Amino acid sequence: ENSVNLDFLNDFSKLYQSKVPKDMPIVIYGEDASSLRSAYAVATATDWGFTQVYYYRDGYFRWIAHNLPSTLKMASHYHSLPVVQLSH
């Protein structure tokens, strides 16, 4: 419900620029377990000072297969970015 889709190459910097509290939980996942971009996003978010960054390594399709919450809201429409899904 409160998630926002951030493309790492185009939108991820919006997380840094946002007013999201540094202690808000953030879940990052890519397309699948081989997504190096999502691993890099985790490192970047922690470098930016976010303290509750969670990496769902299995990726988006496993996330959906486990019936975990999902949305297709794009970052350009929102100021609050509590959950992040990376796109390829």
Beta strands, then each sheet from edge to edge (+ up, - down):
strand 1: 3-7
strand 2: 26-29
strand 3: 53-55
strand 4: 83-87
sheet 1: 1+ 4+ 2+ 3+
end
